C-alpha cells in the first residue's frame, strides 16, 4: 500500500517540492517585473 514511501515521505514529494519552489520563484519574479513596469508608467505619466 505504501510502496515507495519511507518515514512519511513518498517518491513524488521531492519533485512536487521542486515544482512548488519553481512556481513560487516564477510568481515572485513576475510580481517584481509588474511593479517595475507600473513604476515606469507612473513616472512617464507624471512627466507629461
Number of C-alpha atoms within 10 A of each C-alpha: 4 8 7 9 12 9 5 7 11 12 11 10 12 11 10 11 11 11 12 12 12 12 12 12 12 12 12 12 11 12 12 12 12 12 11 12 12 12 12 12 12 11 11 10 9 8 7 5
